Amino acid sequence: MKENPHPTNVAAMQNTRCLVLVTMALLVASMPVTAQVPTAPGVEIDCEEKQPELDVHPLNTPSVEITCTVRNPSTFQETISVEKEWDGIEVDMILGEDTFDLGPDEEEDFMVTFTGQTRMSSSISYEFTLIATVTNVGVLDWPEALASNATVNGDLNIATYGMVDLEISDKSTRTMGEGEEVKVSFQFQNNGNDDDRINVNIVNSDELEALGFTFPDGTFVAETVSEDGVSTVRELTIRAPSAVDEDARHQLVFQAESENDPDAQVSESTISVQLEASAAAGGLGGGLEEVNKDTLVLYGSIAGAAIFGLILILAMARALRRRANAQPMYVPTVDVVDEVEEKDDLDLSELDDLFLDDDDEDDLDAAFADL
């Protein structure tokens, strides 16, 4: 006895027959409107850039766009849907359009935009996939069993940027004599998003060498610094000219730059060097130009006051000597001395002899005139 087919199998067979009939009907219907051999429904998709880079520099907007194209290679009118597969956490992926109605052999471009955050590490990378699927052929819904699709894959990468910071802890002026040496210590930090080899050099070394300066350790140092890391303490030595004819001040300009990113902004720091001439070269005038005007005025005032005081003392001494020579010598007797001692109060009128009278002032004026 022959078994009846399972109901599910019967339904599947019927659906398959229907799909075949629909396909054949579409093919037959297309033949009067075209002279070419009908092409089955299908879709194609591609992107111009499959490895886009996202610029996450702190001074820029972290966004990048790529252009993709969807195409209908068949001889039928199609409706095509595009979906994305994306697992980016710190970056968003946005399709400018996801549904397209395309006639035979037509294509259309659409934009895909990636946006993220600044300062992301360059080690981050995200894969993406775009899937284009035919959903309708003409006015008919295209069955999933016969659905045609196409995919395109790519990777979003984070662009490397450089950012350095040069730090000289002691920026005080270095005072140097003939042939003396000073060492300048410094460090530099990598603020970029990848390990970077950072170069530090004295940018005006040619100018300084023309003046007689020399650099025993060279004018350049370099070190690879990890992302967000700081270099070891580095130093460069500066030697003053062997002969310094006059005091002079010069500038040392240090500059740090990223090797990863030639377009990155450099970090610059400047210190001053004061050259002092030797005593033989300067003579008596060496260093006088460093004394300011106020100090000279103060010293002059003090010297003038001292000279005036000396003159006044000499004049008073001469006047008193003349007065003493003009008066007779008086020796008090014992009785007079006893009389003075017996007095309880001193008569203030007796003190007049201690001060200059008119004749004494004339003698003082005469003394000044003699000087």
C-alpha positions in Angstrom: 0.0 0.0 0.0 1.5 3.4 -1.0 1.9 5.9 1.8 0.6 9.4 1.4 3.2 12.2 1.4 3.7 14.2 4.6 1.7 17.4 4.6 4.8 19.5 5.2 6.6 18.0 2.3 3.5 18.6 0.1 3.4 22.3 1.1 7.2 22.7 0.3 6.7 21.1 -3.1 3.8 23.3 -3.9 5.8 26.4 -2.8 8.7 25.4 -5.0 6.4 24.9 -8.0 5.0 28.3 -7.4 8.4 30.0 -7.2 9.5 28.2 -10.4 6.3 29.3 -12.1 6.7 32.9 -11.0 10.3 33.0 -12.2 9.3 31.6 -15.5 6.5 34.1 -15.8 8.8 37.0 -15.2 11.3 35.8 -17.7 8.6 35.3 -20.3 7.1 38.7 -19.5 10.4 40.4 -20.0 11.1 39.1 -23.5 8.8 41.4 -25.4 10.3 44.6 -23.9 14.0 43.7 -24.5 16.0 42.1 -27.2 18.6 40.7 -24.9 18.5 37.5 -23.0 16.7 38.1 -19.7 19.0 38.2 -16.6 17.7 36.8 -13.3 17.2 39.2 -10.4 20.3 40.0 -8.5 22.3 42.8 -6.8 25.8 44.1 -6.5 27.4 46.4 -3.9 30.9 47.9 -3.4 32.7 50.8 -1.6 35.4 53.0 -2.9 37.3 52.9 0.4 37.3 49.7 2.4 40.0 50.8 4.9 38.8 54.3 6.1 40.7 56.1 8.9 39.1 58.2 11.6 41.0 61.3 12.6 40.7 61.6 16.4 43.1 64.5 16.9 41.9 66.7 19.8 41.7 69.7 17.6 39.6 68.0 14.9 36.1 66.5 14.5 36.3 62.7 14.6 34.2 61.9 11.5 34.9 60.2 8.2 32.7 59.4 5.2 33.0 56.8 2.5 31.0 56.4 -0.7 29.4 53.0 -1.5 27.4 51.9 -4.6 24.5 49.5 -5.0 23.7 48.2 -8.5 20.9 46.2 -10.2 22.6 43.9 -12.8 19.3 42.2 -13.9 16.7 43.0 -16.6 14.0 43.6 -14.0 12.9 46.5 -11.8 14.2 45.8 -8.3 13.8 47.1 -4.8 17.0 46.6 -2.8 17.6 46.9 0.9 21.0 47.5 2.5 21.8 46.5 6.1 25.0 46.8 8.1 26.9 44.5 10.5 28.8 46.6 13.0 30.1 46.0 16.5 31.9 49.3 17.1 31.6 50.5 20.7 33.3 53.9 20.6 32.4 54.7 17.0 28.9 55.0 15.3 28.3 53.8 11.8 25.4 55.5 9.9 24.0 54.7 6.5 22.9 57.7 4.5 20.2 55.5 2.7 19.2 51.9 3.1 16.5 51.3 0.4 16.8 51.7 -3.3 14.5 51.3 -6.3 16.6 50.5 -9.4 15.7 49.7 -12.9 17.6 47.2 -15.1 21.4 47.9 -15.0 20.9 51.0 -12.8 23.1 51.9 -9.8 23.0 54.5 -7.0 25.6 55.9 -4.6 25.1 56.4 -0.9 27.2 57.6 2.0 28.4 55.7 5.1 29.5 57.9 8.0 31.7 56.9 10.9 31.8 59.2 14.0 33.7 58.7 17.2 35.6 60.4 20.1 38.8 62.3 20.2 42.1 60.9 21.6 41.2 57.2 20.7 44.2 54.9 20.5 45.5 54.1 17.1 45.5 50.4 18.1 41.6 50.3 17.8 40.1 48.8 14.6 36.5 47.8 13.8 35.3 45.5 11.0 32.1 46.4 9.1 30.0 44.5 6.6 27.3 45.9 4.2 24.6 43.4 2.9 22.5 44.3 -0.1 19.3 42.2 -0.6 16.7 42.1 -3.4 13.3 42.5 -1.6 11.0 43.1 -4.6 11.1 42.3 -8.3 8.7 44.6 -10.2 5.5 44.6 -8.1 6.1 41.2 -6.6 7.6 40.5 -3.2 10.7 38.4 -3.9 10.6 35.2 -1.9 13.4 34.7 0.7 14.2 31.2 -0.8 15.1 32.9 -4.1 16.5 36.1 -2.5 19.7 37.4 -4.1 22.2 39.3 -1.9 25.7 40.8 -2.1 28.1 41.9 0.6 31.1 44.2 1.0 33.6 44.1 3.9 36.0 46.6 5.3 37.9 47.9 8.4 37.6 51.2 10.1 41.0 52.2 11.5 42.0 55.0 13.9 44.5 57.4 12.3 47.7 58.1 14.2 48.4 61.6 15.3 51.4 63.1 17.1 51.4 65.5 20.0 54.5 66.3 22.1 55.2 68.5 25.1 58.8 69.7 26.0 59.5 70.6 29.6 62.7 72.4 30.8 62.4 72.5 34.6 65.1 75.2 35.1 64.6 78.2 32.7 66.8 80.6 34.6 69.5 82.6 32.8 72.8 80.8 32.6 75.8 83.0 33.2 79.0 81.9 31.4 82.5 83.1 31.2 85.1 82.3 28.4 85.1 78.6 27.6 82.7 77.6 30.4 80.1 74.8 30.0 76.5 74.5 31.2 74.2 71.5 30.9 70.5 72.0 30.2 68.3 69.1 31.4 64.8 68.4 30.0 62.1 65.8 29.4 59.4 65.4 26.8 55.9 63.8 26.9 54.1 61.8 24.2 50.5 63.1 24.2 49.7 61.3 20.9 47.7 58.1 20.4 50.6 55.8 19.5 54.2 55.1 20.5 56.3 57.8 19.0 59.9 58.6 18.5 60.3 62.2 19.6 63.2 64.4 18.4 64.6 67.4 20.4 67.1 69.8 18.9 68.5 73.3 19.3 67.0 75.0 16.3 69.3 78.0 16.3 72.5 76.1 16.8 74.0 77.4 13.5 73.6 80.9 14.6 75.2 80.2 18.0 78.1 78.3 16.4 78.8 81.3 14.3 79.2 83.3 17.5 81.7 80.8 18.9 79.5 78.5 20.9 80.1 74.7 20.7 78.1 71.7 21.7 80.2 68.8 23.0 77.2 66.4 23.1 75.7 67.5 19.8 72.6 69.6 19.2 70.1 66.7 18.9 68.6 63.9 21.0 65.8 61.4 20.2 63.9 58.8 22.2 61.0 56.5 21.6 58.3 57.2 24.1 55.2 55.1 24.7 51.7 56.4 24.2 50.9 58.8 27.1 54.5 58.3 28.4 57.3 60.6 29.4 61.0 60.3 28.3 63.9 59.9 30.6 65.8 63.0 31.7 68.0 64.1 28.8 70.5 66.9 28.6 72.6 68.9 26.1 75.8 70.7 26.9 76.6 74.3 25.7 80.2 75.6 25.8 80.8 79.4 25.7 83.2 80.9 23.1 86.9 80.7 24.1 87.2 84.5 23.9 84.5 87.0 25.0 85.3 90.6 24.3 82.1 92.1 25.8 79.1 91.1 27.8 76.2 89.8 25.7 73.0 87.9 26.1 71.9 85.1 23.7 68.9 82.7 23.4 68.9 78.9 23.2 65.8 77.6 21.4 64.9 74.0 22.1 62.2 72.3 19.9 60.5 68.9 20.2 58.7 67.2 17.3 56.9 64.0 16.6 58.3 61.5 14.1 54.9 59.8 13.7 53.2 63.0 12.5 55.3 65.5 10.5 52.3 67.9 10.5 52.0 67.8 14.3 52.6 71.1 16.1 56.1 71.3 17.6 56.7 72.2 21.3 59.3 74.9 21.9 61.1 76.3 25.0 63.7 79.0 25.3 66.4 79.9 27.9 68.9 82.8 28.0 72.7 82.7 28.2 74.6 85.7 29.6 78.2 85.9 28.4 80.5 87.9 30.7 83.8 89.3 29.4 87.0 88.7 31.3 88.5 91.4 33.6 91.3 92.0 31.1 88.9 92.5 28.2 86.6 94.7 30.2 89.2 96.9 32.0 87.9 99.4 34.6 84.7 99.8 32.8 83.8 96.1 32.7 80.4 95.5 34.2 79.6 99.2 34.7 76.8 99.0 32.1 75.0 96.6 34.4 74.7 99.2 37.2 71.4 101.0 36.7 70.9 104.7 36.8 69.2 104.9 40.2 72.1 103.1 41.8 74.6 105.6 40.3 72.5 108.5 41.6 72.4 107.0 45.1 76.2 106.5 45.2 76.7 110.1 43.9 74.4 111.5 46.7 76.3 109.6 49.4 79.6 110.8 48.1 78.4 114.4 47.9 77.1 114.3 51.4 80.4 112.9 52.7 82.4 115.6 51.0 80.1 118.4 52.2 80.4 117.1 55.8 84.1 117.0 55.6 84.2 120.6 54.4 81.9 121.7 57.2 84.0 120.1 59.8 87.2 121.7 58.5 85.5 125.1 58.3 84.2 124.9 61.9 87.6 123.8 63.1 89.3 126.7 61.5 86.8 129.2 62.9 87.1 127.8 66.4 90.9 128.0 66.1 90.8 131.6 65.1 88.5 132.4 68.0 90.7 130.7 70.4 93.8 132.6 69.1 91.9 135.9 69.4 90.9 135.7 73.1 93.4 136.0 76.0 94.2 132.9 78.2 92.2 133.0 81.4 93.1 130.8 84.3 90.6 130.8 87.1 91.8 131.2 90.7 90.9 128.8 93.5 88.4 131.2 94.9 86.5 131.4 91.7 86.4 127.7 91.3 85.1 127.3 94.9 82.5 130.0 94.2 81.2 128.1 91.1 81.1 124.8 93.0 79.0 126.4 95.8 76.3 127.5 93.4 73.2 125.2 93.3 71.9 126.4 90.0 73.7 127.1 86.7 72.9 130.4 85.2 71.8 129.7 81.6 73.3 133.0 80.4 76.7 131.6 81.1 76.1 129.1 78.3 76.2 131.8 75.7 79.9 131.5 75.4 79.4 127.9 74.0 77.7 129.2 70.9 78.9 131.2 67.9 78.4 135.0 68.1 78.3 137.3 65.0 82.1 137.5 65.0 82.3 133.8 65.0 79.9 133.5 62.0 82.1 136.0 60.1 85.1 133.8 60.9 83.2 130.7 59.6 82.2 132.5 56.4 85.8 133.5 55.9 86.8 129.8 56.4 84.4 128.7 53.6 85.8 131.5 51.4 89.3 130.2 51.9 88.2 126.7 50.8 
